[in-house]
Amino acid sequence: MSCTGCEERVTNAAERVEGLRRVDADHETGTVEITADEGTEDAVRASIHEAGYDVPA
């Protein structure tokens, strides 16, 4: 992520996943923090990846 637009795209991608409670994307640190129901982490990672962003394991 390199800008606030990236933050919005990552946030929107994560929010498509059922069970997501909170997402906080920060382009300055290159991090995304989520709070979600157990077992949804892989789905959130996949959704962000499909939006065009690398997601480390």
C-alpha positions as CSV (number, residue, x, y, z in Angstrom):
1,M,0.0,0.0,0.0
2,S,1.3,3.4,-0.9
3,C,-1.6,5.8,-0.4
4,T,-4.9,6.3,1.3
5,G,-6.6,5.0,-1.8
6,C,-4.8,1.7,-1.3
7,E,-6.1,1.7,2.3
8,E,-9.6,2.1,1.1
9,R,-9.3,-0.7,-1.5
10,V,-7.8,-3.1,1.1
11,T,-10.5,-2.2,3.6
12,N,-13.2,-2.7,1.0
13,A,-11.8,-6.0,0.0
14,A,-11.6,-7.2,3.6
15,E,-15.1,-6.0,4.4
16,R,-16.5,-8.4,1.7
17,V,-15.7,-11.3,4.0
18,E,-18.4,-12.5,6.2
19,G,-17.3,-12.6,9.8
20,L,-15.1,-9.6,9.7
21,R,-15.6,-7.3,12.7
22,R,-13.0,-4.6,12.2
23,V,-10.3,-3.7,9.7
24,D,-7.6,-1.1,10.0
25,A,-5.3,-0.6,7.0
26,D,-2.4,1.7,7.3
27,H,-0.4,2.6,4.2
28,E,2.4,4.3,6.2
29,T,3.3,1.1,8.0
30,G,2.1,-1.3,5.3
31,T,0.0,-3.2,7.8
32,V,-3.6,-4.4,8.1
33,E,-5.1,-5.3,11.4
34,I,-8.3,-7.2,11.5
35,T,-10.7,-8.5,14.1
36,A,-12.8,-11.4,12.8
37,D,-14.6,-14.5,13.7
38,E,-12.3,-17.5,14.1
39,G,-11.5,-19.2,10.8
40,T,-11.9,-16.2,8.5
41,E,-8.3,-15.1,8.3
42,D,-7.6,-17.1,5.1
43,A,-10.7,-15.6,3.4
44,V,-9.6,-12.1,4.3
45,R,-6.1,-12.8,3.0
46,A,-7.6,-14.1,-0.2
47,S,-9.9,-11.2,-0.7
48,I,-7.1,-8.7,-0.2
49,H,-4.8,-10.7,-2.6
50,E,-7.6,-10.7,-5.2
51,A,-7.8,-6.9,-4.9
52,G,-4.2,-6.9,-6.1
53,Y,-2.1,-6.7,-2.9
54,D,0.6,-9.0,-1.6
55,V,-0.4,-10.6,1.7
56,P,2.5,-12.2,3.6
57,A,1.8,-15.4,5.5
